[in-house]
Structures are given as structure tokens and as C-alpha cells.
């Protein structure tokens, strides 16, 4: 089973200007950062539960987040039922939603 690295995942995330999109609050931004860090580490299966819990906790702290649907799809994609690539793709979709709402991968 092949796992995509952060560059393969982020290549699927279009770099768009945030024209007309709402910005993310601090907890939502941190949730994006947490999932991006997991992707950068190679999407390790043994850390998925931890990153899922962290992102979920952060989104619960958010006053309003447009990321809930994409997070729930990531959370509910089970590697036992599908190829692990489906989990990685669900993570990429979450990062795409982050990007669509003005989040950018920090450099460094």
C-alpha cells in the first residue's frame, strides 16, 4: 500500500487566491496546520487517531467553521473498509477546504 507524501497531497490542493472567501479563526487554522503536519510526515497510519482527535477538538473550539463537513468525511473514512489511499484523499480534501477558505501552508 503506497502512502502519498505532503507534496503529492498538497499538489492536489489548488493554490487559489482567497477572493470572496471568509477567513478561518485561530482554532480552524490550527486544525489545518495539524492535518498538514500529519500529511508532511507521510500520513502515518499509527498517528491518524491522534491527529483526528486533535483536529476535532480544535474545530469544536471554533465559533464558526466551514471545515466541518470535510473533517467529518476524513474522520469517518475508515482504512479497515477501504484502501488507505482513501484516508489520504479525505485528508487532502480537508486541506483543500482549508485552502479554499484562505489558509496557507506555513513555510518552515
PLY file of the C-alpha trace (Angstrom):
ply
format ascii 1.0
element vertex 108
property float x
property float y
property float z
element edge 107
property int vertex1
property int vertex2
end_header
0.00 0.00 0.00
1.51 3.30 -1.04
1.19 6.47 1.02
1.42 9.88 -0.56
3.79 12.48 0.87
2.77 16.01 1.68
3.82 17.30 -1.73
1.61 14.80 -3.54
-1.27 15.67 -1.24
-0.72 19.40 -1.49
-0.31 19.17 -5.26
-3.95 18.18 -5.27
-4.79 21.31 -3.29
-5.12 24.15 -5.75
-3.39 27.32 -4.72
-6.19 29.81 -5.05
-6.48 33.41 -4.05
-8.99 33.78 -1.27
-11.21 36.08 -3.30
-14.56 36.32 -1.61
-13.88 33.60 0.95
-14.16 34.03 4.65
-11.04 33.72 6.74
-10.60 30.98 9.30
-10.45 31.63 13.01
-7.48 30.52 15.13
-8.80 27.04 16.07
-9.70 26.27 12.45
-6.30 27.49 11.25
-4.59 25.30 13.85
-6.71 22.35 12.71
-5.48 22.90 9.14
-1.90 23.15 10.41
-2.28 19.91 12.40
-3.56 17.92 9.45
-0.91 19.42 7.16
1.79 18.34 9.64
0.39 14.80 9.57
0.46 14.85 5.75
4.03 16.22 5.79
5.06 13.30 8.00
3.81 10.89 5.31
0.28 10.30 6.62
1.39 7.74 9.22
-1.48 5.36 9.97
-0.39 4.97 13.59
-0.86 8.72 14.15
-4.22 9.07 12.43
-6.32 8.65 15.58
-4.26 11.27 17.39
-4.45 13.83 14.57
-8.16 13.16 14.10
-8.82 13.81 17.79
-6.67 16.97 17.73
-8.38 18.39 14.64
-11.80 17.51 16.06
-11.01 19.24 19.36
-9.80 22.35 17.56
-12.87 22.53 15.34
-15.10 22.22 18.41
-13.40 25.37 19.77
-14.18 27.25 16.57
-17.00 29.77 16.66
-17.92 29.06 13.07
-16.11 26.81 10.69
-16.70 25.88 7.09
-14.47 22.82 7.60
-16.89 20.61 9.49
-18.18 18.59 6.53
-14.75 17.83 5.09
-13.44 16.95 8.56
-16.33 14.56 9.18
-15.61 12.82 5.86
-11.94 12.48 6.89
-12.88 11.24 10.37
-15.42 8.75 9.04
-13.21 7.28 6.28
-12.09 4.00 7.75
-8.96 2.35 6.48
-10.36 -1.05 7.55
-13.11 -0.69 4.94
-11.13 0.99 2.17
-7.63 1.29 0.83
-5.55 3.67 2.97
-5.34 5.90 -0.10
-8.98 6.84 0.60
-7.92 8.16 4.02
-5.12 10.18 2.42
-7.55 11.55 -0.18
-10.03 12.55 2.54
-7.17 14.38 4.27
-6.30 16.14 1.00
-9.94 17.18 0.64
-9.85 18.68 4.14
-6.70 20.63 3.25
-8.38 21.77 0.04
-11.28 23.14 2.12
-8.73 24.90 4.35
-7.11 26.45 1.30
-10.47 27.47 -0.15
-11.10 29.50 3.00
-7.83 31.41 2.99
-5.49 29.06 4.86
-1.97 28.74 3.50
0.68 26.20 4.34
3.25 27.93 6.51
6.77 27.92 5.12
9.10 26.47 7.69
0 1
1 2
2 3
3 4
4 5
5 6
6 7
7 8
8 9
9 10
10 11
11 12
12 13
13 14
14 15
15 16
16 17
17 18
18 19
19 20
20 21
21 22
22 23
23 24
24 25
25 26
26 27
27 28
28 29
29 30
30 31
31 32
32 33
33 34
34 35
35 36
36 37
37 38
38 39
39 40
40 41
41 42
42 43
43 44
44 45
45 46
46 47
47 48
48 49
49 50
50 51
51 52
52 53
53 54
54 55
55 56
56 57
57 58
58 59
59 60
60 61
61 62
62 63
63 64
64 65
65 66
66 67
67 68
68 69
69 70
70 71
71 72
72 73
73 74
74 75
75 76
76 77
77 78
78 79
79 80
80 81
81 82
82 83
83 84
84 85
85 86
86 87
87 88
88 89
89 90
90 91
91 92
92 93
93 94
94 95
95 96
96 97
97 98
98 99
99 100
100 101
101 102
102 103
103 104
104 105
105 106
106 107
